[in-house]
Amino acid sequence: MKKEITGLFCLLIVAHFMMMLITGCAQIGAPTGGPQDTSAPILIRSVPENKKLNFAGNKISLTFNEYVELQDIAANVLISPLQKINPSINGSLKTVTIKFKDSLLPNTTYTINFGSAIKDINEGNVLNNFTFLFSTGANIDSLTIKGKVLMAENGAIDSSLLVLLYRNAPDSAVATRRPNYITRIKGDGSYIFNNLPADKFKVFALKDGDGNKWYNAKTEVFAFNNEEIDTRISDSTSPLYAYAETSISPSVPFVKKIIEKKLGYTSNMISEEQDLFEPLELTFNNTLKTLNKDSIILCDSNFVSVLQGTLVIDSTRRKITIANKWQPKQDLQLIILKGAVEDSSGNKLLKTDTLHFYTKSINQYGSLKITFKNIDLSKHPLMQFMDGQMVKFAFPVLSNIWENKMMLPGEYEVRILYDENNNGVWDPGNYENKKQAEKGITLPQKISLKADWENEREFML
């Protein structure tokens, strides 16, 4: 009997231990609460209802299916027509409230686009471009204006630009007051105004640097359409080409120049090779007071002078440029005599210096042939090979086929600039004179040039 009791007791202990083990394992795999919420908030009620006619109040209340919050209201929320006094927009729990502080125009359709301002609190899911409509009259206006905005210089898209509409306004309105209607540009450069009345509108684009919603500084990126758009006749505009008439000069902090005790310099040559189409540049560490050009000698290995160009010093008096007619595969040396240069402290080179180098050979360059379709030769097209935002090379395009057998290898972004005044550079527009900016087109693919290789491409503009 004792053995049976003892065995039963041991069995109960083992069973209890197993239950604790199972319970412990279950705790490790605790439920996670289900899949993550990825849905944006949903409007379930509004006062008044969306697309309300004959609205005469001053308050709109929007209720969503979950708790929401508002972000960056000033940048996201656009109300058209614009009001002189911005309304107050607040969020509390599941409700967003708009209170108008300015009177509403009679017989007018209003749109409130929230951009990316509304998001749920828990997961941060954004309700993108939610739009609420109402009318103070008996109808909802239904006409549209649509188009596209490109950067004039390179054909790129800047989605931070706004498009402005002025209704029955003089030309000066864009520089003196806020527009009647405003909308954003999409990622592809397109824009659309919906729910417009039957009327005439002037169309502009603006990068609104100071937030006042009108064009009041020539440093602001701006575009204008030459003609008014009548919504009763047309619903689209020609492309707007944006430009900044005056660039912003970067502020340069004052740095006291330290004069080094020894005068020295560097050159722009790479691996002791001189490009056939670039000047040779010497950049000094101190400002030069005197330069004796006769003491800088460019010669071949037999000490015969080969200078067939100019030797100049720039305005900073730190850079000497030798622009020469280089011949391929030459063995050259630049001799800088000890007394050739002297800085403002009287320092000279410690000794006569000699730079030994070679000019590049023809097979270190590549040949490039481009066939253009639909290029307008009457507008003096200029092909620009870009190094970042800087023009590295530029060549006029005189026919549908352009060819150069001596191009420096590398990968280039290429632009076609319609240089209408034929001055060799891009010119911005001027709204006062109704002069549009010159237009540039960036070719869709970069051009990769290989040395000693015939490269051919074809482009449809």
C-alpha positions in Angstrom: 0.0 0.0 0.0 2.9 2.4 0.9 4.5 1.6 -2.5 1.3 2.5 -4.3 1.0 5.8 -2.4 4.6 6.6 -3.0 4.3 5.9 -6.7 1.1 8.0 -7.0 2.9 10.9 -5.2 5.9 10.7 -7.6 3.5 10.7 -10.5 1.7 13.8 -9.3 5.1 15.6 -8.9 6.1 14.7 -12.4 2.7 15.8 -13.8 3.0 19.2 -11.9 6.6 19.7 -13.3 5.4 19.0 -16.9 2.5 21.5 -16.5 4.9 24.2 -15.4 7.2 23.5 -18.3 4.3 23.7 -20.8 3.1 26.9 -19.3 6.6 28.4 -19.4 6.9 27.5 -23.1 3.5 29.0 -23.9 4.6 32.3 -22.3 7.6 32.6 -24.7 5.2 32.5 -27.7 2.7 35.1 -26.5 0.4 36.5 -29.1 1.6 39.7 -30.9 -1.8 41.4 -31.4 -2.3 40.4 -35.1 -0.9 42.0 -38.3 0.2 45.6 -38.4 -2.3 48.3 -39.4 -1.4 49.7 -42.8 -4.6 51.4 -43.6 -5.0 55.2 -43.8 -7.8 56.8 -41.7 -11.3 56.7 -43.3 -13.8 59.6 -43.1 -17.0 58.3 -41.6 -18.9 61.5 -41.0 -18.7 65.2 -41.8 -20.7 68.3 -40.9 -21.6 69.6 -43.3 -21.6 66.6 -45.8 -19.0 66.5 -48.5 -20.0 68.5 -51.6 -22.6 70.5 -49.6 -24.4 73.2 -51.6 -25.5 76.6 -50.3 -23.1 76.4 -47.4 -23.5 79.4 -45.1 -21.6 78.4 -42.0 -18.0 79.0 -40.8 -17.1 75.6 -39.4 -16.4 72.1 -40.9 -16.1 69.0 -38.7 -14.5 65.8 -40.1 -14.7 62.6 -38.1 -12.6 59.5 -38.9 -12.7 55.9 -37.9 -9.6 56.1 -35.7 -7.6 58.6 -33.7 -5.7 61.1 -36.0 -3.2 63.8 -35.7 -2.2 66.7 -38.0 1.3 67.4 -39.3 2.8 70.5 -40.9 -0.5 72.2 -41.6 1.0 75.3 -43.2 2.9 73.3 -45.8 0.2 70.6 -46.5 -3.2 72.1 -46.4 -4.3 74.1 -49.5 -7.7 75.9 -49.5 -9.0 77.3 -52.9 -10.0 80.0 -53.4 -7.4 81.3 -51.0 -8.6 83.5 -48.1 -7.0 86.7 -46.8 -7.0 85.3 -43.3 -6.0 81.7 -42.9 -8.6 79.5 -41.1 -7.7 77.6 -37.9 -7.3 73.8 -38.4 -7.2 71.6 -35.3 -7.3 67.9 -34.6 -8.7 66.2 -31.4 -9.1 62.5 -31.0 -10.9 61.3 -34.2 -12.0 64.7 -35.3 -10.5 67.5 -37.5 -12.1 70.9 -37.3 -11.7 73.8 -39.7 -12.9 77.3 -38.6 -13.1 80.1 -41.2 -12.0 83.5 -39.9 -12.7 85.3 -43.2 -16.0 85.6 -45.1 -16.7 83.1 -47.9 -17.4 84.4 -51.4 -20.9 83.9 -52.7 -21.7 81.3 -55.4 -18.2 79.8 -55.1 -16.9 76.2 -55.0 -14.3 75.7 -52.3 -11.8 72.8 -52.1 -9.7 71.9 -49.1 -6.8 69.6 -49.9 -5.0 68.2 -46.9 -2.0 66.9 -48.7 -0.2 64.6 -46.2 -1.4 66.4 -43.1 -3.8 63.7 -41.7 -2.3 60.5 -40.3 -3.4 58.0 -37.7 -1.7 58.2 -34.3 -0.9 54.5 -33.7 0.9 53.6 -37.0 1.4 56.9 -38.7 -0.5 55.9 -41.8 -1.1 59.0 -44.0 -4.3 59.9 -45.7 -2.8 61.4 -48.8 -4.4 64.2 -50.7 -7.8 63.9 -49.0 -10.0 66.7 -50.5 -13.2 68.1 -49.1 -15.6 70.2 -51.3 -18.5 72.6 -50.6 -20.2 75.4 -52.4 -21.7 78.6 -51.2 -24.0 78.5 -54.2 -26.4 76.1 -55.8 -23.8 74.2 -57.9 -20.4 72.6 -57.7 -18.1 74.0 -60.3 -16.7 71.3 -62.5 -14.2 72.8 -65.0 -10.5 72.1 -65.0 -7.1 73.5 -66.0 -4.1 71.1 -66.3 -0.6 71.2 -67.6 3.0 70.5 -66.7 6.0 72.4 -65.1 9.6 71.8 -66.1 12.8 73.5 -65.1 13.8 75.6 -68.1 17.6 75.0 -67.9 17.6 71.2 -67.9 14.0 69.9 -68.3 14.0 68.5 -64.8 11.1 68.3 -62.4 10.9 70.1 -59.1 7.8 68.9 -57.2 8.2 71.6 -54.5 6.9 74.2 -56.9 3.3 75.5 -56.6 1.0 76.4 -59.5 -1.0 79.6 -59.1 -4.2 80.8 -60.8 -5.3 84.5 -60.9 -8.8 85.1 -62.0 -9.5 88.1 -64.3 -6.4 89.8 -63.0 -3.8 92.3 -64.4 -0.3 91.1 -65.2 1.0 92.8 -62.0 -1.2 90.7 -59.7 1.3 87.9 -59.3 3.8 90.4 -57.7 1.3 92.2 -55.5 -1.2 89.7 -54.0 -2.0 86.1 -53.3 -3.6 84.0 -56.1 -7.2 82.9 -56.2 -6.4 79.2 -56.6 -3.3 77.2 -55.8 -2.3 73.5 -56.3 0.8 71.3 -56.0 2.9 69.7 -58.7 2.9 65.9 -58.9 6.1 63.8 -59.1 5.9 63.7 -62.9 5.7 67.5 -63.1 2.0 67.6 -63.9 -0.7 69.5 -62.2 -4.5 69.9 -62.3 -7.0 72.3 -60.9 -10.5 70.8 -60.5 -13.8 72.4 -59.7 -13.1 75.7 -61.4 -15.7 78.2 -62.6 -16.2 79.3 -66.2 -13.7 82.2 -66.5 -10.3 83.4 -67.6 -7.2 82.7 -65.6 -3.5 83.6 -65.7 -1.3 80.6 -64.8 2.1 80.8 -62.9 4.4 78.4 -61.1 6.4 79.5 -58.0 8.9 78.1 -55.5 7.5 80.1 -52.6 10.6 80.8 -50.6 9.1 83.3 -48.1 5.6 81.7 -47.8 3.6 84.7 -49.0 2.3 82.9 -52.1 3.2 85.6 -54.6 6.2 86.4 -56.8 8.1 89.2 -55.0 11.8 88.3 -55.5 13.8 87.6 -58.6 15.7 84.9 -56.8 12.5 82.8 -56.5 12.0 80.1 -59.0 9.1 81.2 -61.2 7.3 80.4 -64.5 4.5 82.1 -66.4 2.2 81.2 -69.3 2.1 83.7 -72.1 -1.7 83.6 -72.6 -4.7 83.5 -70.3 -6.6 80.3 -70.2 -10.4 80.4 -70.6 -11.9 77.3 -69.0 -15.0 77.6 -71.3 -12.7 77.0 -74.3 -9.7 75.0 -73.1 -8.7 72.8 -70.1 -5.0 72.6 -70.6 -1.9 74.9 -71.0 1.4 74.6 -72.8 4.2 73.5 -70.5 5.5 76.1 -68.0 9.3 76.5 -67.9 10.6 77.6 -64.5 13.7 79.7 -63.8 15.3 82.0 -61.3 16.1 85.3 -62.9 18.8 86.1 -60.4 20.8 83.4 -58.5 21.4 83.7 -54.8 25.0 84.5 -54.1 26.2 82.2 -51.3 27.5 84.0 -48.2 31.2 83.6 -47.8 32.4 83.8 -44.2 35.4 86.0 -43.6 38.5 84.0 -43.1 41.7 85.7 -42.4 44.3 84.6 -45.0 47.3 83.0 -43.5 50.5 83.6 -45.4 52.6 80.5 -45.5 56.3 80.9 -44.9 57.3 78.9 -48.0 55.9 79.7 -51.4 54.7 76.6 -53.2 52.2 75.5 -55.9 50.2 72.5 -57.3 49.2 71.7 -60.9 46.0 70.3 -62.4 47.8 67.5 -64.2 46.9 63.9 -63.4 49.7 61.3 -63.4 52.0 63.7 -65.3 49.7 63.8 -68.3 48.3 66.9 -70.0 44.9 66.9 -71.7 45.1 68.1 -75.2 42.0 70.4 -74.8 42.6 71.8 -71.3 45.0 74.5 -70.1 47.8 73.8 -67.7 47.1 75.4 -64.3 49.4 76.3 -61.5 47.8 77.2 -58.2 50.0 78.9 -55.5 49.5 78.8 -51.8 50.1 82.5 -51.4 49.0 85.6 -53.3 51.6 86.6 -55.9 52.9 90.2 -55.9 55.0 89.8 -59.0 55.1 87.5 -62.0 57.9 87.4 -64.5 56.4 85.6 -67.5 59.7 85.3 -69.3 61.0 83.2 -66.4 58.4 80.5 -67.0 59.5 78.4 -69.9 57.5 75.7 -71.7 59.8 73.6 -73.9 60.4 70.1 -75.3 63.0 67.6 -74.2 65.5 69.5 -76.4 64.8 72.7 -74.5 63.1 74.3 -77.6 60.2 76.5 -76.7 56.7 75.1 -77.6 54.5 77.8 -76.2 51.8 78.6 -78.8 49.3 80.3 -76.5 48.9 82.5 -73.6 50.2 82.7 -70.0 47.9 84.7 -67.6 47.3 85.1 -63.9 43.7 85.3 -62.5 42.2 88.0 -60.4 43.0 86.3 -57.1 46.7 86.3 -58.2 47.0 82.8 -57.1 46.4 80.9 -60.3 48.5 80.9 -63.5 46.9 79.5 -66.6 48.9 78.3 -69.6 46.5 77.9 -72.6 48.6 76.2 -75.3 48.0 74.5 -78.6 49.0 71.0 -77.4 50.2 68.4 -79.8 49.6 64.7 -79.0 52.2 62.5 -77.4 54.8 65.2 -76.7 57.5 64.9 -74.1 57.5 68.4 -72.4 58.8 70.3 -69.4 57.8 73.5 -67.7 60.7 75.3 -66.2 59.9 77.8 -63.4 63.0 79.9 -62.6 63.7 80.8 -59.0 62.9 84.4 -59.5 59.8 83.9 -61.7 57.3 84.6 -58.9 57.2 86.4 -55.6 54.4 86.6 -53.0 53.2 89.6 -51.0 55.7 88.8 -48.1 58.7 88.6 -50.5 58.9 84.8 -50.5 60.2 83.2 -53.7 60.6 79.7 -54.9 63.6 78.1 -53.1 65.1 76.9 -56.3 64.4 76.6 -60.1 61.6 74.0 -60.5 60.9 71.7 -63.5 57.7 69.9 -64.2 58.2 67.0 -66.6 55.1 65.7 -68.3 53.6 64.2 -71.5 50.6 65.2 -73.5 48.0 62.6 -74.1 48.0 60.4 -77.3 45.2 60.3 -79.7 44.2 56.7 -78.8 43.5 57.9 -75.2 40.4 59.7 -76.6 37.1 58.2 -77.9 35.0 59.0 -80.9 31.4 60.0 -80.5 28.7 60.3 -83.1 25.2 61.3 -82.2 22.2 61.4 -84.6 19.3 63.7 -83.5 15.7 63.4 -84.6 13.4 66.3 -84.3 16.0 68.8 -83.3 15.3 72.5 -84.0 18.4 73.9 -85.6 16.9 77.4 -86.0 17.2 77.8 -82.2 21.0 77.3 -82.2 21.2 74.1 -80.2 24.2 73.8 -78.0 25.3 70.3 -76.6 26.6 70.5 -73.1 28.5 67.7 -71.4 27.9 68.1 -67.7 30.2 67.4 -64.7 27.6 67.6 -61.9 26.0 71.0 -62.3 29.0 72.5 -64.2 29.4 72.5 -68.0 32.6 70.6 -68.8 32.4 70.8 -72.6 30.0 72.6 -74.9 29.7 72.2 -78.7 27.2 73.8 -81.2 25.0 71.4 -83.1 24.9 72.5 -86.7 23.1 69.5 -88.3 21.1 66.4 -87.3 24.4 64.5 -87.1 27.1 65.6 -84.6 30.5 64.0 -84.4 33.7 64.5 -82.4 36.6 62.1 -82.8 38.6 63.4 -79.8 36.4 63.2 -76.7 37.8 62.6 -73.2 36.6 59.2 -71.9 34.1 59.2 -69.0 30.4 59.1 -68.2 28.5 62.3 -69.0 25.1 63.7 -68.5 24.3 65.6 -71.7 22.0 68.5 -72.2 20.7 70.2 -75.4 20.4 73.9 -74.8 18.3 75.9 -77.3 20.6 78.9 -77.2 18.2 81.3 -79.0 20.4 84.4 -78.7 23.5 82.3 -79.6 25.6 83.7 -76.8 26.9 80.3 -75.6 25.2 80.2 -72.1 21.7 79.6 -70.7 19.7 82.8 -70.2 16.8 83.0 -67.6 13.5 84.6 -68.4 12.2 88.1 -67.4 8.5 88.4 -66.6 8.4 92.2 -66.8 9.5 92.0 -70.5 7.5 88.8 -71.1 10.6 87.0 -72.1 10.6 83.2 -71.5 13.7 81.4 -70.4 15.8 79.5 -72.8 15.0 75.8 -72.7 17.3 72.9 -72.1 16.6 69.2 -72.5 18.6 66.6 -70.6 19.1 63.4 -72.6 17.4 60.4 -71.0 20.5 58.3 -70.7 24.1 59.2 -69.7 26.7 58.7 -72.4 29.6 56.5 -71.5 32.7 57.1 -73.6 35.6 54.6 -73.9 39.1 55.4 -75.1 40.1 54.3 -78.6 36.4 53.4 -79.3 33.8 54.5 -81.8 30.7 55.4 -79.7 27.4 56.0 -81.6 24.0 57.1 -80.2 20.7 58.2 -81.5 18.2 60.5 -79.7 14.6 61.6 -80.3 14.0 65.0 -78.7 
